[in-house]
Amino acid sequence: MSINEHDFVNRIRQRRDELGLSQKDLANALGLDQGKISLIEKGARKIDVVKELPALAKILQKPISWFFDGSEAPRGQSAAEVVLKEYFPNIEFSDFEVKRLEGFLEPMVKIYMNQDPDLSKKASNQ
C-alpha cells in the first residue's frame, strides 16, 4: 500500500482541529508528550501503527482506513474484511479464509467495542 505521508499527517492535524483538540490534548490522550505530536504533524516522527494508531483513531473518531486514504469503512463488511482489504489490497481471500480470520479478530474487536460505546453503536449500524 502506498501511503502519502503528507496527506496522512494533514488528516491528523485537520481532524484534531475539527474536534477542537490542542496538540497537548491529543498528547495527553495518547500518553505522549506534546513535542511528539508536533513531530508527528510535521512528518518528522512516525506513528507506531500497532500501539498508537488504534488509540489515535479512537480519539479522532475515525476508522484506521481514513488515515491512509481518507475513506470510511464500507457498510456491510466485517472487521476482518476491512483489515484484509486495507493491508492486503492485491490479495483475494476466499470466504473460508475470511471466516477463519474473523474468528481470530473477533475477540480483539469485542474488546475495543466494550471499551468504546460509540464504536459499538457504529458497528451495530452496519
CYANA upper distance limits for C-alpha pairs under 8 A (distance plus 0.5 A):
  1 MET  CA     87 TYR  CA      7.52
  1 MET  CA     88 PHE  CA      8.25
  1 MET  CA     89 PRO  CA      7.76
  3 ILE  CA      8 PHE  CA      7.99
  3 ILE  CA     68 PHE  CA      6.59
  3 ILE  CA     69 ASP  CA      8.29
  4 ASN  CA      8 PHE  CA      6.73
  4 ASN  CA     68 PHE  CA      7.99
  5 GLU  CA      9 VAL  CA      6.68
  5 GLU  CA     43 GLY  CA      7.59
  6 HIS  CA     10 ASN  CA      6.60
  6 HIS  CA     43 GLY  CA      7.65
  7 ASP  CA     11 ARG  CA      6.52
  7 ASP  CA     68 PHE  CA      8.38
  8 PHE  CA     12 ILE  CA      7.14
  8 PHE  CA     67 PHE  CA      6.01
  8 PHE  CA     68 PHE  CA      6.47
  8 PHE  CA     69 ASP  CA      8.49
  9 VAL  CA     13 ARG  CA      6.81
  9 VAL  CA     40 ILE  CA      7.29
  9 VAL  CA     41 GLU  CA      5.63
  9 VAL  CA     42 LYS  CA      7.65
  9 VAL  CA     43 GLY  CA      6.89
 10 ASN  CA     14 GLN  CA      6.38
 10 ASN  CA     41 GLU  CA      7.48
 11 ARG  CA     15 ARG  CA      6.40
 11 ARG  CA     67 PHE  CA      6.94
 11 ARG  CA     70 GLY  CA      8.37
 12 ILE  CA     16 ARG  CA      6.53
 12 ILE  CA     41 GLU  CA      7.56
 12 ILE  CA     60 LEU  CA      8.44
 12 ILE  CA     67 PHE  CA      7.90
 13 ARG  CA     17 ASP  CA      6.70
 13 ARG  CA     41 GLU  CA      6.73
 14 GLN  CA     18 GLU  CA      6.66
 15 ARG  CA     19 LEU  CA      6.75
 15 ARG  CA     60 LEU  CA      7.00
 16 ARG  CA     20 GLY  CA      6.79
 16 ARG  CA     21 LEU  CA      5.74
 16 ARG  CA     22 SER  CA      7.58
 16 ARG  CA     23 GLN  CA      8.36
 16 ARG  CA     26 LEU  CA      8.13
 16 ARG  CA     60 LEU  CA      7.12
 17 ASP  CA     21 LEU  CA      6.34
 17 ASP  CA     22 SER  CA      7.77
 19 LEU  CA     60 LEU  CA      8.02
 21 LEU  CA     25 ASP  CA      6.16
 21 LEU  CA     26 LEU  CA      6.92
 22 SER  CA     26 LEU  CA      6.83
 23 GLN  CA     27 ALA  CA      6.49
 23 GLN  CA     34 GLN  CA      6.27
 23 GLN  CA     37 ILE  CA      6.57
 23 GLN  CA     38 SER  CA      7.40
 24 LYS  CA     28 ASN  CA      6.54
 24 LYS  CA     33 ASP  CA      7.69
 24 LYS  CA     34 GLN  CA      5.35
 24 LYS  CA     37 ILE  CA      8.34
 25 ASP  CA     29 ALA  CA      6.75
 26 LEU  CA     30 LEU  CA      6.71
 26 LEU  CA     34 GLN  CA      8.32
 26 LEU  CA     37 ILE  CA      7.99
 26 LEU  CA     59 ILE  CA      8.33
 27 ALA  CA     31 GLY  CA      6.40
 27 ALA  CA     32 LEU  CA      5.23
 27 ALA  CA     33 ASP  CA      5.83
 27 ALA  CA     34 GLN  CA      5.70
 27 ALA  CA     36 LYS  CA      8.10
 27 ALA  CA     37 ILE  CA      6.61
 28 ASN  CA     32 LEU  CA      6.51
 28 ASN  CA     33 ASP  CA      7.37
 28 ASN  CA     34 GLN  CA      8.24
 29 ALA  CA     59 ILE  CA      7.95
 30 LEU  CA     52 GLU  CA      7.63
 30 LEU  CA     55 ALA  CA      7.22
 30 LEU  CA     56 LEU  CA      7.49
 32 LEU  CA     36 LYS  CA      7.11
 32 LEU  CA     37 ILE  CA      8.03
 33 ASP  CA     37 ILE  CA      7.53
 34 GLN  CA     38 SER  CA      6.82
 35 GLY  CA     39 LEU  CA      6.74
 36 LYS  CA     40 ILE  CA      6.65
 36 LYS  CA     45 ARG  CA      7.69
 37 ILE  CA     41 GLU  CA      6.66
 38 SER  CA     42 LYS  CA      6.72
 39 LEU  CA     43 GLY  CA      6.64
 39 LEU  CA     44 ALA  CA      5.47
 39 LEU  CA     45 ARG  CA      5.71
 40 ILE  CA     44 ALA  CA      6.32
 40 ILE  CA     45 ARG  CA      5.19
 40 ILE  CA     46 LYS  CA      6.64
 40 ILE  CA     47 ILE  CA      7.45
 47 ILE  CA     52 GLU  CA      6.75
 47 ILE  CA     53 LEU  CA      7.05
 48 ASP  CA     52 GLU  CA      5.61
 48 ASP  CA     53 LEU  CA      6.79
 49 VAL  CA     53 LEU  CA      5.21
 49 VAL  CA     54 PRO  CA      7.71
 50 VAL  CA     54 PRO  CA      7.52
 51 LYS  CA     55 ALA  CA      7.80
 52 GLU  CA     56 LEU  CA      6.50
 53 LEU  CA     57 ALA  CA      6.51
 53 LEU  CA     64 ILE  CA      7.80
 54 PRO  CA     58 LYS  CA      6.80
 54 PRO  CA     64 ILE  CA      7.43
 55 ALA  CA     59 ILE  CA      6.70
 56 LEU  CA     60 LEU  CA      6.50
 57 ALA  CA     61 GLN  CA      6.18
 57 ALA  CA     62 LYS  CA      5.62
 57 ALA  CA     63 PRO  CA      6.37
 57 ALA  CA     64 ILE  CA      6.35
 58 LYS  CA     62 LYS  CA      7.04
 58 LYS  CA     63 PRO  CA      8.24
 62 LYS  CA     66 TRP  CA      6.87
 62 LYS  CA     67 PHE  CA      8.42
 62 LYS  CA     72 GLU  CA      7.99
 63 PRO  CA     67 PHE  CA      8.06
 63 PRO  CA     72 GLU  CA      6.75
 63 PRO  CA     73 ALA  CA      7.15
 64 ILE  CA     68 PHE  CA      7.81
 65 SER  CA     69 ASP  CA      6.74
 65 SER  CA     70 GLY  CA      7.35
 65 SER  CA     71 SER  CA      6.57
 65 SER  CA     72 GLU  CA      7.07
 65 SER  CA     73 ALA  CA      7.36
 65 SER  CA     86 GLU  CA      7.11
 66 TRP  CA     70 GLY  CA      4.48
 66 TRP  CA     71 SER  CA      5.11
 66 TRP  CA     72 GLU  CA      6.16
 66 TRP  CA     73 ALA  CA      8.44
 73 ALA  CA     77 GLN  CA      8.34
 73 ALA  CA     82 VAL  CA      7.23
 74 PRO  CA     82 VAL  CA      8.37
 75 ARG  CA    126 GLN  CA      5.61
 76 GLY  CA    126 GLN  CA      6.02
 77 GLN  CA     81 GLU  CA      6.40
 77 GLN  CA     82 VAL  CA      6.93
 77 GLN  CA    126 GLN  CA      8.27
 78 SER  CA     82 VAL  CA      6.89
 78 SER  CA    102 GLU  CA      8.08
 79 ALA  CA     83 VAL  CA      6.69
 79 ALA  CA    102 GLU  CA      7.70
 79 ALA  CA    105 LEU  CA      8.03
 79 ALA  CA    106 GLU  CA      8.42
 79 ALA  CA    109 VAL  CA      8.06
 80 ALA  CA     84 LEU  CA      6.47
 80 ALA  CA     98 VAL  CA      7.10
 80 ALA  CA    101 LEU  CA      6.71
 80 ALA  CA    102 GLU  CA      5.58
 80 ALA  CA    105 LEU  CA      7.01
 81 GLU  CA     85 LYS  CA      6.54
 81 GLU  CA     98 VAL  CA      7.19
 81 GLU  CA    102 GLU  CA      8.50
 82 VAL  CA     86 GLU  CA      6.52
 83 VAL  CA     87 TYR  CA      6.55
 83 VAL  CA     88 PHE  CA      8.48
 84 LEU  CA     88 PHE  CA      5.84
 84 LEU  CA     89 PRO  CA      7.62
 85 LYS  CA     89 PRO  CA      5.25
 85 LYS  CA     90 ASN  CA      8.50
 93 PHE  CA     97 GLU  CA      6.41
 93 PHE  CA     98 VAL  CA      6.86
 94 SER  CA     98 VAL  CA      6.79
 95 ASP  CA     99 LYS  CA      6.62
 96 PHE  CA    100 ARG  CA      6.77
 97 GLU  CA    101 LEU  CA      6.68
 98 VAL  CA    102 GLU  CA      6.51
 99 LYS  CA    103 GLY  CA      6.86
100 ARG  CA    104 PHE  CA      7.12
101 LEU  CA    105 LEU  CA      6.63
102 GLU  CA    106 GLU  CA      6.12
103 GLY  CA    107 PRO  CA      8.11
104 PHE  CA    108 MET  CA      8.42
105 LEU  CA    109 VAL  CA      6.69
106 GLU  CA    110 LYS  CA      6.59
107 PRO  CA    111 ILE  CA      6.86
108 MET  CA    112 TYR  CA      7.02
109 VAL  CA    113 MET  CA      6.63
110 LYS  CA    114 ASN  CA      6.55
111 ILE  CA    115 GLN  CA      6.84
112 TYR  CA    116 ASP  CA      6.63
112 TYR  CA    119 LEU  CA      8.31
113 MET  CA    117 PRO  CA      6.82
113 MET  CA    119 LEU  CA      6.27
113 MET  CA    120 SER  CA      5.33
114 ASN  CA    120 SER  CA      7.72
116 ASP  CA    120 SER  CA      6.93
117 PRO  CA    121 LYS  CA      6.64
118 ASP  CA    122 LYS  CA      6.70
119 LEU  CA    123 ALA  CA      6.61
120 SER  CA    124 SER  CA      6.76
121 LYS  CA    125 ASN  CA      7.05
122 LYS  CA    126 GLN  CA      7.40
